[in-house]
Amino acid sequence: MSRTLSAVVPDQRTRTGARNMFASTRLTTTVPREYVHRAAVSEVFLTHWEADSPDRFSVTAQWPRAHALFVPVGGYQDPLLLVESVRQTGALLAHAQYEVPFGHQFLMWHMSFDARPEALVAGPRPTEVVLRAECGDITRRGGKLAGMEYHVTVERDGAPLATATAAFSCTSPSVYRRLRGDRTGGASVPLPVGIVPESVGRQGSRDVVLAAADPHSPHRWQLRVDTAHPVFFDHPVDHVPGMVLLEAARQAAHAATDLPDALPVGLESAFARYAELDAPCWIDAEAGRPDSAGRVPTTVRGTQNGKTVFTATVVLCPTRTR
């Protein structure tokens, strides 16, 4: 009996060695989902963060090889993984480094990125990236963070992958309730039929966020808001999330240019007001001329009740399937 126990129970030296091994190795896990405003752990892409200096931080992220929404196309990772990682970085730093309490509401004011296509190539393993974030234009009210802008350099294997900039403001629950009034529990408009998924670079109809509106306006669509979508609406909200609007901009660029397989490598977007759930939102797109590298810019505008909700310019780069 004693020989059996000695075979399976490590001696003190073995246990000490194991502790030293784990102490020197940082085990990979995701950051708490509450930090990035996600209900599902599977939708958390950030894995670690640390402060490099005041207002400068390094955040690591892992992009899966397969995802329910952000699906690799033509051998390239979906660039909206980059956008979502940048969004999550802002929320993480606000809570973990700038002490914004949980329950505060965030409003994104703008989001932009510029990426190199070759750095988005999907490999045989999940893509590991580092986001170097520098926070500035920090505003505080009553000693608490009220908003900031942050610039991000995204690296992969030590080489630059993309740059990005985002800005947001945040408010307390009480201020948000006064701001939103009776909008916090409104019903959504009926879900219209989406356009053909393949025309906007999507494989399934559920992920299409554009619906045909008028055959005489081929580059105008009604925003298709599926509040039961498990990724777009990871948790209940009282307005259309900004990521849904950016997905609409991306899909509108594909449809307007007739380039459903092109890779979005650039984005400039600005948000003017909340997109409400109880009124139709219209998406208009106008494709520009290709540049010398074949990159095609498309200007997108979302309107609701005659007012601009957001604007965006999406740059598509035709790519070869890898």
C-alpha positions in Angstrom: 0.0 0.0 0.0 2.8 2.4 0.9 4.5 1.7 -2.4 1.3 2.6 -4.3 1.0 5.9 -2.5 4.6 6.8 -3.1 4.1 6.3 -6.8 1.2 8.7 -7.1 1.9 11.3 -4.4 4.8 13.6 -5.4 7.5 14.3 -2.8 8.1 17.8 -1.4 10.7 18.6 -4.0 8.3 17.7 -6.8 5.6 19.9 -5.3 8.0 22.8 -4.9 9.1 22.4 -8.5 5.5 22.5 -9.7 4.7 25.6 -7.7 7.8 27.3 -9.2 6.8 26.3 -12.7 3.3 27.7 -12.4 4.5 30.8 -10.6 6.8 31.6 -13.6 4.1 30.8 -16.2 1.1 33.0 -16.7 -1.9 30.8 -17.4 -4.1 32.1 -20.1 -7.7 33.0 -19.3 -10.2 35.7 -20.3 -10.6 38.8 -18.3 -13.9 39.0 -16.3 -16.8 39.3 -18.6 -18.2 42.2 -16.6 -15.2 44.3 -17.5 -16.1 44.2 -21.2 -19.9 44.3 -21.0 -20.5 40.7 -22.1 -22.9 38.1 -20.7 -21.3 35.2 -22.5 -17.7 34.2 -21.6 -17.3 33.0 -25.2 -17.7 36.6 -26.4 -14.8 37.8 -24.3 -11.6 38.2 -26.4 -9.3 39.9 -24.0 -7.0 37.7 -21.9 -4.8 40.0 -19.8 -3.8 43.6 -19.2 -1.1 45.6 -17.4 -0.1 49.2 -17.0 3.1 50.2 -18.8 3.0 53.8 -17.5 0.3 56.2 -16.4 -2.5 56.1 -19.1 -0.6 53.6 -21.2 -1.5 49.9 -21.1 -0.8 46.6 -22.9 -3.8 44.3 -23.4 -3.6 40.8 -24.8 -6.4 39.2 -26.9 -7.1 35.9 -28.6 -9.1 35.7 -31.7 -10.7 32.2 -32.3 -10.3 30.3 -35.5 -14.0 29.8 -35.6 -16.7 32.1 -34.2 -20.5 32.1 -34.5 -20.4 35.6 -36.1 -16.9 36.7 -36.8 -16.1 34.0 -39.4 -12.8 33.9 -41.3 -13.4 34.5 -45.0 -11.0 33.6 -47.7 -8.3 32.7 -45.2 -8.4 36.1 -43.3 -9.7 36.9 -39.8 -12.8 39.0 -39.7 -11.6 42.6 -39.1 -14.6 43.2 -36.8 -12.8 41.0 -34.3 -10.3 43.9 -34.2 -13.1 46.4 -33.7 -14.7 44.4 -30.9 -11.3 43.9 -29.2 -10.7 47.7 -29.3 -14.2 48.3 -27.9 -13.6 45.7 -25.1 -10.3 47.4 -24.3 -11.9 50.7 -23.6 -14.5 49.1 -21.3 -11.8 47.1 -19.5 -9.6 50.0 -18.8 -12.5 52.2 -17.7 -13.5 49.7 -15.0 -10.1 48.2 -14.1 -7.8 51.2 -14.3 -10.1 54.3 -14.0 -12.5 52.9 -11.4 -15.7 53.3 -13.3 -18.3 51.4 -11.3 -20.2 48.5 -12.8 -23.7 49.5 -14.0 -22.5 52.7 -15.6 -23.7 53.1 -19.2 -21.2 53.7 -22.0 -21.8 55.6 -25.3 -19.3 55.2 -28.1 -18.7 58.4 -30.0 -16.3 57.3 -32.7 -14.4 54.2 -33.8 -11.7 53.9 -36.5 -9.1 51.4 -37.6 -6.5 50.9 -40.4 -5.2 47.4 -40.9 -2.7 45.6 -43.1 -4.4 42.6 -44.9 -1.4 40.4 -44.6 -1.5 40.7 -40.8 -5.1 39.4 -40.8 -4.2 36.1 -42.3 -5.8 33.3 -40.3 -3.3 30.7 -39.1 -3.5 27.1 -37.9 -4.0 28.3 -34.3 -6.1 31.1 -32.7 -4.6 34.6 -33.4 -2.8 36.1 -30.5 -2.5 39.9 -30.5 -1.4 42.7 -28.2 -3.2 46.0 -28.1 -1.0 48.9 -26.9 -3.5 51.5 -25.7 -2.7 55.1 -24.9 -5.6 57.0 -23.1 -6.0 60.8 -23.5 -8.6 63.6 -23.5 -9.8 62.2 -20.2 -12.7 64.0 -18.6 -14.0 63.6 -15.1 -17.1 64.7 -13.2 -17.1 64.7 -9.5 -13.7 63.0 -9.5 -15.0 60.1 -11.6 -14.2 59.2 -15.2 -16.8 60.7 -17.6 -15.2 59.9 -20.9 -11.9 59.5 -22.8 -10.3 58.8 -26.2 -7.8 56.1 -26.6 -5.4 55.2 -29.4 -4.4 51.6 -30.0 -1.6 49.9 -31.9 -2.3 46.3 -32.5 0.6 43.9 -32.8 0.9 40.3 -33.9 4.1 38.4 -33.3 5.8 41.6 -32.4 4.9 43.2 -35.8 2.2 46.0 -36.3 -1.1 44.7 -37.5 -3.3 47.8 -37.2 -3.9 51.1 -35.6 -7.2 52.2 -34.1 -8.8 55.1 -32.2 -12.0 55.1 -30.2 -13.8 57.5 -27.8 -16.7 57.0 -25.4 -18.5 58.7 -22.5 -20.0 57.0 -19.5 -22.8 58.0 -17.2 -24.3 56.7 -13.9 -27.5 54.7 -13.9 -29.5 57.6 -12.5 -28.3 60.0 -15.1 -28.9 57.4 -17.8 -32.5 56.9 -16.7 -33.1 60.7 -16.8 -31.4 60.8 -20.3 -33.4 57.9 -21.7 -36.7 58.5 -20.1 -39.3 56.0 -21.2 -36.9 54.5 -23.8 -35.6 51.9 -21.4 -38.3 49.3 -22.2 -39.7 49.9 -25.6 -40.7 47.3 -28.1 -38.7 46.8 -31.4 -40.1 47.1 -34.9 -41.1 43.9 -36.7 -38.1 42.0 -38.1 -38.0 42.4 -41.9 -36.6 39.8 -44.3 -32.9 40.2 -44.9 -31.2 40.5 -48.3 -29.2 37.6 -49.7 -26.4 36.7 -47.2 -23.8 36.0 -50.0 -24.2 39.6 -51.3 -22.9 41.0 -48.0 -20.2 38.4 -47.2 -22.3 36.4 -44.8 -23.0 32.7 -44.7 -26.3 32.7 -42.8 -29.4 34.7 -43.1 -29.6 35.4 -39.3 -26.4 37.4 -39.4 -27.7 39.8 -42.2 -28.6 43.2 -40.8 -29.9 44.8 -44.0 -33.3 44.4 -45.5 -34.4 45.6 -49.0 -36.5 48.7 -48.7 -37.1 50.2 -52.2 -36.2 48.7 -55.6 -35.8 52.3 -56.9 -33.1 53.0 -54.3 -30.8 50.0 -54.7 -28.2 51.3 -52.2 -30.7 52.0 -49.4 -31.8 49.4 -46.9 -33.7 49.2 -43.7 -31.6 48.2 -40.7 -32.6 44.7 -39.7 -32.5 44.5 -35.8 -32.8 40.9 -34.4 -32.9 41.5 -30.7 -32.8 37.7 -30.2 -29.4 37.4 -32.0 -27.0 35.8 -29.5 -24.0 37.9 -30.4 -25.3 41.3 -31.5 -27.6 41.2 -28.5 -25.5 39.3 -26.0 -27.6 40.9 -23.2 -30.7 43.1 -23.2 -30.3 46.7 -24.1 -32.6 49.6 -24.8 -31.1 50.7 -28.1 -29.3 49.3 -31.2 -25.7 48.5 -30.1 -22.9 50.3 -31.9 -21.5 47.0 -33.2 -24.7 46.3 -35.0 -24.4 49.7 -36.8 -20.8 49.0 -37.7 -21.8 45.6 -39.1 -24.5 47.4 -41.1 -21.9 49.7 -42.5 -19.7 46.8 -43.4 -22.5 44.9 -45.1 -23.7 48.1 -46.9 -20.1 48.5 -48.3 -20.1 45.0 -49.6 -23.5 45.4 -51.2 -22.9 48.8 -52.7 -19.6 47.8 -54.3 -20.6 44.3 -55.3 -17.5 43.0 -53.5 -18.9 40.6 -51.0 -15.5 38.8 -50.5 -13.4 41.9 -50.1 -11.7 42.5 -46.8 -12.5 45.6 -44.8 -9.1 47.2 -44.0 -10.2 50.7 -42.9 -13.0 52.3 -41.0 -13.9 55.8 -39.9 -17.1 56.1 -38.0 -18.9 58.6 -35.8 -22.1 58.2 -33.7 -24.5 61.1 -33.3 -27.3 59.7 -31.2 -28.9 56.4 -30.1 -30.5 54.2 -32.7 -33.8 53.4 -31.1 -35.5 50.0 -31.3 -39.0 51.2 -31.9 -38.5 53.0 -35.2 -37.0 52.0 -38.6 -33.4 53.0 -39.2 -32.3 53.5 -42.8 -28.9 52.7 -44.2 -27.6 54.5 -47.3 -24.3 53.8 -49.0 -22.3 55.4 -51.8 -19.2 53.7 -53.2 -16.2 55.8 -54.2 -13.5 55.2 -56.7 -10.8 52.6 -56.1 -7.3 54.0 -55.2 -4.1 52.9 -56.9 -4.0 49.8 -54.7 -7.6 48.8 -55.6 -9.0 49.8 -52.2 -12.6 51.0 -52.5 -14.0 53.5 -50.0 -17.8 53.5 -49.3 -19.6 56.2 -47.4 -22.4 55.0 -45.2 -25.1 57.0 -43.3 -27.7 55.7 -40.9 -30.8 57.8 -40.3 -33.8 57.5 -38.1 -36.9 59.8 -38.0 -35.1 62.0 -40.4 -32.0 62.5 -38.2 -28.5 61.2 -38.6 -27.7 58.3 -36.2 -24.2 57.5 -37.5 -21.8 58.0 -40.4 -19.0 55.7 -41.5 -16.5 55.2 -44.3 -15.6 51.6 -44.9 -12.5 50.8 -47.1 -12.6 47.4 -48.8 -9.6 45.6 -50.2 -10.1 42.9 -52.8 -8.0 39.9 -51.7 -7.1 36.5 -53.1 -8.5 33.5 -51.3 -5.7 31.9 -49.3 
